[in-house]
Amino acid sequence: MLTTYLLAATLQTQTVKVYVVSYFPVKDGRINVEITGDDLGTYDDVKQRTESLTQECCAKLEEGSRFRGYKTPDAKPALRYEVVGSLEIKEAIPLRPKVGESVPLPDYNAIMKRIGAKSLVEEGGVHQIWLWGYHGKIGLWESNMSSPTGDVSNSDRDPKDLPVFARTYTVYHFNYGRGVGEMMENHMHQLEQLLNWADGRDRTPPEKWNELLFWGKFVGSDASHKMVTNPARCGWTHYAPNSESDYDWGNPRFVETDIEDWRPDGTGQTTRMNADRWGRDPIRWRVYWMQAIPGLDNGLSYRGRKLRNWWSFVTDWDRSRRENWSLVE
């Protein structure tokens, strides 16, 4: 019965539990520029901004998890984001030196201790900790995982920079001097890390990356990270199907791509498109790309096996490691 229940759980919308911690070093009613290195405005404005951005990012991520939602209005989201708690700290982010880095990084261990992360993760079921802060005088990791089975994240994967608990959790570090687009990008890069790991890219010679299901057949790239197939496939965070360089989301160049009918074997219908398809808007591109990710009821298969709901790696990472999941069922 347990196995049946767990399988059913991957076929319905799953909740991502989020805890938000915000560091606001305040001086005379403003965010202290002496600490942040950037004049970020008044405390009241920045606090309101982070609250609004948190809500907006949750909504965009949910929208992005609707498989082919750009053409299927009733597509269900694979993920729901729920903020289950928050803590505001009117102090500077604690820092630690990092060998090889010219600026210090946050002391993520100290932050996790301060917020009681062990209880949040192990008892409260928190999947993600969203850390609001600044970037002017410090470094940061856009995403940083702690897991009993090892760190798979968009960081240097230092096994000691976060406390390890009985369950996996991921810390996302956001800069309140930027916007929702950068927040989404942090999540997209983390998803790419998870899918690449599950698909074996970390264990595959770079000259064979183009043969992989995610990076080669879904993204349509190789070790160059550029779009290399013709017709183009779906792209990745930095590259749309018609991009010619990183962050080239507004390119007017037309290409044939199967992003809207992607199938691993390349038999999907292609469409001639350029950046007008997403209004040449980087945020709309990010949602559009996420909606191409095989999600709930995707109906796709590869070499005779059904494709898994790839969003399940976000909520069920521990199970995926226990059961040695790949991108197919």
C-alpha positions in Angstrom: 0.0 0.0 0.0 2.8 2.4 0.8 4.4 2.0 -2.7 1.0 2.6 -4.3 0.5 5.7 -2.2 3.9 7.1 -3.1 3.4 6.4 -6.8 0.0 8.2 -6.7 1.7 11.2 -5.0 3.9 11.8 -8.0 0.9 11.9 -10.3 -0.8 14.9 -8.5 0.1 18.4 -7.6 2.7 18.4 -4.8 3.3 21.2 -2.3 6.7 22.8 -1.9 7.0 24.1 1.7 9.0 27.3 1.9 10.4 29.2 4.9 11.6 32.8 4.3 14.4 34.5 6.3 15.2 38.1 5.6 18.3 40.0 6.7 17.7 43.8 6.8 20.7 45.7 8.3 19.0 49.0 9.2 20.5 52.4 9.9 18.3 55.5 10.3 15.4 53.8 8.7 17.3 52.7 5.6 19.1 49.6 4.6 22.7 50.2 5.7 24.8 51.0 2.6 28.0 50.6 4.6 27.1 46.9 5.0 25.5 46.1 1.7 27.7 48.1 -0.6 24.6 49.2 -2.5 22.0 52.0 -1.7 18.9 49.8 -1.6 16.4 52.2 -0.2 14.4 52.5 3.0 13.7 49.5 5.3 9.9 49.8 4.7 10.3 49.8 0.9 12.7 46.9 0.9 10.6 44.9 3.3 7.5 45.4 1.1 9.5 44.6 -2.0 10.7 41.3 -0.7 7.2 40.3 0.4 5.7 41.1 -3.0 8.5 39.4 -4.9 8.1 36.3 -2.7 4.4 36.1 -3.6 5.1 36.8 -7.3 7.8 34.2 -7.6 5.6 31.5 -5.9 2.9 32.3 -8.5 5.3 32.2 -11.5 6.9 28.9 -10.4 3.5 27.3 -10.0 2.4 28.6 -13.4 5.7 27.3 -14.9 5.0 23.8 -13.6 1.8 23.5 -15.8 2.8 21.2 -18.6 2.4 23.0 -21.9 0.2 25.5 -20.1 0.9 27.9 -23.0 -1.5 25.9 -25.1 -3.5 23.8 -22.6 -5.5 26.2 -20.4 -6.7 23.6 -18.0 -3.2 22.0 -17.4 -2.7 21.3 -13.7 0.4 22.7 -11.9 2.8 20.0 -10.8 3.9 22.2 -7.9 2.2 24.5 -5.3 4.4 26.8 -3.2 3.4 27.4 0.4 5.2 29.8 2.6 4.9 28.1 6.0 6.8 30.7 8.1 9.2 33.6 8.0 11.8 35.4 10.2 13.0 38.9 9.9 16.5 39.8 11.3 17.6 43.4 11.4 21.2 42.6 11.3 24.0 42.0 8.8 24.3 38.6 7.2 26.9 36.6 9.2 29.9 35.9 7.0 32.9 33.6 6.7 36.0 33.7 4.5 36.1 31.2 1.6 39.4 29.9 0.2 39.7 31.0 -3.5 37.0 33.7 -3.2 37.9 37.4 -3.1 34.9 38.3 -0.9 33.4 36.4 2.0 30.3 34.2 1.7 27.4 34.0 4.1 27.9 31.7 7.0 25.0 29.4 6.0 25.7 27.1 9.0 25.2 30.0 11.4 22.1 31.1 9.6 20.5 27.7 9.7 21.3 27.4 13.5 19.8 30.9 14.0 16.4 30.0 12.4 16.2 26.5 13.8 16.4 24.8 10.4 16.7 21.3 11.8 13.2 21.5 13.3 11.8 23.2 10.2 13.1 20.5 7.9 12.8 17.4 9.9 9.6 18.2 11.8 8.0 20.9 9.6 8.7 19.3 6.3 10.2 22.4 4.8 11.7 21.8 1.4 13.2 25.2 0.7 14.6 28.1 2.7 14.5 31.4 0.8 17.1 33.8 2.1 16.6 37.5 1.4 19.8 39.6 1.5 22.2 41.6 -0.6 25.2 41.0 -2.8 27.3 44.2 -3.0 30.2 43.2 -0.7 29.7 39.5 -0.4 29.4 36.4 -2.6 26.4 34.0 -2.5 25.2 30.8 -4.0 22.0 31.1 -6.0 21.0 27.6 -4.8 22.7 25.4 -2.2 21.5 21.9 -1.2 22.0 20.0 1.9 21.2 16.3 1.8 22.1 13.0 3.4 23.1 11.8 0.0 25.2 14.8 -1.1 24.9 18.2 -2.5 23.4 18.5 -6.0 23.0 22.3 -6.5 24.2 25.3 -8.4 27.0 25.9 -6.0 30.5 24.6 -5.4 28.9 21.7 -3.6 30.9 22.1 -0.4 29.7 19.3 1.9 30.3 21.4 5.0 28.8 24.8 4.2 25.3 23.7 5.4 24.2 21.4 8.3 23.1 18.0 7.1 19.7 16.8 8.4 17.7 13.6 7.9 15.9 15.2 5.0 17.1 17.2 2.0 16.5 20.9 1.8 17.7 23.6 -0.5 18.6 27.2 0.3 17.9 29.9 -2.3 19.7 33.2 -1.7 17.9 36.2 -3.3 19.2 39.7 -3.7 16.5 42.3 -2.9 18.2 44.7 -5.3 17.0 42.5 -8.2 13.7 41.1 -9.4 11.5 38.1 -9.9 13.3 37.1 -13.1 16.5 36.5 -11.2 14.6 34.6 -8.5 13.1 32.3 -11.2 16.5 31.8 -12.7 17.9 30.5 -9.4 15.1 27.9 -9.4 15.6 27.0 -13.1 19.3 26.5 -12.7 18.7 24.3 -9.6 16.1 22.2 -11.6 18.7 21.8 -14.4 21.2 20.5 -11.8 18.7 18.0 -10.5 17.7 16.7 -13.9 21.3 16.6 -15.2 22.3 14.6 -12.2 19.4 12.1 -12.5 20.2 11.8 -16.2 23.8 11.0 -15.6 25.5 14.1 -16.9 27.8 14.4 -13.9 29.0 10.9 -14.7 29.2 11.3 -18.5 32.2 12.5 -20.6 31.4 16.0 -22.0 31.8 14.8 -25.6 28.7 12.6 -25.0 26.5 15.1 -23.4 24.6 15.6 -26.7 23.4 12.0 -26.4 21.7 12.5 -23.0 17.9 12.6 -22.6 17.7 16.0 -20.8 20.8 18.0 -22.0 21.0 16.5 -25.5 17.5 15.7 -26.5 15.4 18.1 -24.4 17.7 21.1 -24.2 19.4 20.4 -27.6 22.9 21.2 -26.5 26.3 19.7 -25.8 29.4 20.7 -23.9 29.3 24.1 -25.5 26.0 24.9 -23.7 24.9 26.5 -27.0 21.9 25.4 -29.2 23.4 22.9 -31.6 20.5 20.9 -33.1 18.5 21.7 -36.3 15.6 21.9 -35.7 16.2 23.4 -32.3 14.9 21.7 -29.2 13.7 23.4 -26.0 16.7 25.3 -24.8 17.7 26.0 -21.2 17.7 28.9 -18.7 20.2 31.1 -20.6 19.3 29.9 -24.2 16.0 30.0 -26.0 15.7 27.8 -29.1 16.7 30.8 -31.3 19.4 32.3 -29.0 22.9 32.9 -30.2 24.5 33.7 -26.9 23.8 33.6 -23.2 20.7 35.7 -22.0 19.7 36.2 -25.6 16.0 36.0 -24.9 14.9 38.8 -27.3 16.4 37.6 -30.5 14.3 38.3 -33.6 15.9 35.4 -35.6 13.5 32.7 -36.7 14.2 29.0 -36.2 12.3 25.8 -36.5 11.8 24.2 -33.1 9.8 21.4 -31.5 9.5 23.0 -28.1 5.7 23.1 -28.2 5.5 19.4 -29.2 8.7 18.1 -27.9 9.2 14.3 -28.0 12.5 12.6 -27.2 12.7 10.8 -30.5 12.4 14.1 -32.4 9.1 13.2 -34.1 7.2 16.2 -32.6 5.8 18.9 -34.8 8.1 21.8 -35.3 7.1 25.5 -35.4 8.9 28.5 -36.9 9.3 31.0 -34.2 11.4 33.7 -32.7 11.3 35.6 -29.4 8.0 37.2 -30.3 6.5 33.9 -29.0 7.2 35.0 -25.4 6.9 38.7 -26.2 10.7 39.2 -26.0 10.1 39.2 -22.3 12.7 37.4 -20.1 10.2 36.5 -17.4 7.7 35.2 -19.9 10.5 33.2 -21.5 11.3 31.6 -18.2 7.6 30.5 -17.6 7.3 29.3 -21.2 10.4 27.2 -20.9 9.4 25.7 -17.6 6.0 24.7 -19.1 7.9 22.6 -21.7 9.3 20.4 -18.8 7.5 17.0 -18.8 5.1 17.4 -15.9 1.8 15.9 -14.8 0.2 13.5 -17.3 2.7 14.4 -19.9 2.0 11.3 -21.9 5.6 11.1 -23.3 7.8 8.1 -23.6 11.4 7.3 -24.4 12.6 3.9 -25.7 9.3 2.3 -24.7 9.3 3.7 -21.1 7.1 6.5 -19.8 8.7 9.8 -18.9 8.5 10.6 -15.3 7.0 13.8 -14.0 10.3 15.7 -13.9 9.0 18.2 -11.3 8.8 15.3 -8.8 12.6 15.6 -8.3 12.0 19.0 -6.7 9.7 17.6 -3.9 10.9 13.9 -3.8 14.6 14.2 -4.0 15.2 11.8 -1.1 12.9 9.2 -2.6 14.5 9.7 -6.0 17.9 8.8 -4.5 16.6 5.9 -2.5 15.0 4.4 -5.5 17.6 5.5 -8.0 15.2 7.3 -10.3 16.1 8.3 -13.8 14.0 10.6 -16.0 11.9 7.7 -17.1 9.7 5.5 -15.0 
